[in-house]
Amino acid sequence: MNVAIVYSSMSGNTEEVAELIQATHVNRGDRAVLYEADRIGHREAGSLATYDLVYFGSYTWADGVLPDEMKDTFRLLLKEQSVPIRQAAVFGTGDKMFVHFCRAVDEMAYHLSKFGIPLAGELLKIEQSPRNQPYNVRAWTERLARNAEEGVHVYDHSKDQTTVAQTS
């Protein structure tokens, strides 16, 4: 399987999740490439159509906002270039002390679904860092990889979520 992981990280937590996803795919024998959202240009955007599964990950900014670099990436992919992404998966990090915990995850899933891009499974929302529970990220990644291989798509993301709480 050919996998791309597009992410935006401010504190390093979302990058840590992206690296765990990449390592899980590499251990499966898949090809997994990381892309920082703010480095996605026209060439990189077009290449995402060649992947079997594209993960999108972001932190949630301020009061539940998708960061500008991820908004710009989605605008380029979905509106400007209409990249035909085969399947997508969505993850993110946040802090439960805020009212809109990991709202960026919901926003990304909404936009992907709105443009007809199938989601390979439930959304992954992580409280701060996955450092103490990397097995949850690996299990989620394995599940979504199987779904992608089997052609299982989840369009209604509103009820399907996996939340990993930080326990330190």
Sequence and secondary structure as in RCSB ss.txt:
>XXXX:A:sequence
MNVAIVYSSMSGNTEEVAELIQATHVNRGDRAVLYEADRIGHREAGSLATYDLVYFGSYTWADGVLPDEMKDTFR
LLLKEQSVPIRQAAVFGTGDKMFVHFCRAVDEMAYHLSKFGIPLAGELLKIEQSPRNQPYNVRAWTERLARNAEE
GVHVYDHSKDQTTVAQTS
>XXXX:A:secstr
 EEEEEEE SSSHHHHHHHHHHHHHHHHT EEEEEEGGG  HHHHHHGGG SEEEEEEE BTTTB  HHHHHHHI
IIIIIS    S EEEEEEE TTSTTTTHHHHHHHHHHHHTT  B S EEEEES  TT HHHHHHHHHHHHHHHHH
T  B   SS EEEE    
